[in-house]
């Protein structure tokens, strides 16, 4: 039984090991979740603010709710579209 004792040099390792990809989608979603959490914590952090938000939510009309839902869905579609553009740019082979 023999073992290969050859250890690759630095240049061999650098050439053979591909560089890890940066996952921009994960970074964007992380910022979005962080921003939403920060906004929610700042709005609902104080008891007086909670009551104010609850009163505002209870005073919404059906058309207000539909408008807010449309804005949220539109923002989600926009974010998903931007992330798909970033992903397609990452998958392209580099120009030489």
SVG drawing of the C-alpha trace seen along z (x, -y; Angstrom):
<svg xmlns="http://www.w3.org/2000/svg" viewBox="-64 -57 69 59">
<polyline fill="none" stroke="black" stroke-width="0.4" points="0.0,0.0 1.5,-3.3 0.4,-6.8 0.8,-9.8 2.9,-12.3 2.8,-15.0 1.5,-18.3 0.4,-20.9 2.3,-24.2 0.6,-27.5 0.4,-28.2 -1.2,-24.8 -3.7,-25.3 -4.6,-28.8 -5.1,-27.7 -7.1,-24.6 -9.4,-26.0 -12.2,-28.2 -13.1,-31.4 -16.3,-31.2 -19.2,-33.2 -20.8,-36.1 -24.5,-35.4 -26.0,-38.9 -29.5,-37.6 -28.8,-36.5 -27.3,-39.8 -30.3,-41.7 -32.8,-39.5 -30.7,-40.0 -30.9,-43.7 -34.6,-43.6 -35.3,-41.4 -33.0,-43.6 -34.8,-46.8 -38.2,-45.3 -37.2,-44.1 -35.7,-47.5 -38.8,-49.4 -41.1,-47.0 -39.1,-47.3 -39.0,-51.1 -42.7,-51.4 -43.9,-48.8 -41.2,-49.3 -43.1,-51.8 -46.6,-51.0 -48.0,-54.4 -46.8,-53.6 -48.4,-50.2 -51.8,-51.7 -51.3,-54.3 -50.6,-51.6 -53.5,-49.4 -55.9,-52.4 -54.6,-53.1 -54.9,-49.5 -58.5,-49.3 -59.4,-52.6 -58.4,-51.2 -61.1,-50.9 -61.3,-48.0 -59.9,-50.2 -57.0,-51.2 -56.3,-47.5 -56.4,-46.7 -54.0,-49.6 -51.5,-48.6 -51.7,-44.9 -51.1,-46.0 -48.1,-48.1 -46.6,-45.3 -47.1,-42.7 -45.6,-45.2 -42.5,-45.8 -42.1,-42.0 -42.3,-41.5 -39.8,-44.4 -37.3,-42.9 -37.7,-39.4 -37.1,-40.9 -34.0,-42.7 -32.7,-39.6 -33.3,-37.6 -31.3,-40.2 -28.4,-39.9 -28.5,-36.1 -28.5,-36.1 -25.5,-38.4 -23.7,-36.1 -24.3,-33.1 -22.9,-34.7 -19.3,-33.7 -16.8,-36.4 -15.8,-38.5 -12.2,-38.2"/>
</svg>
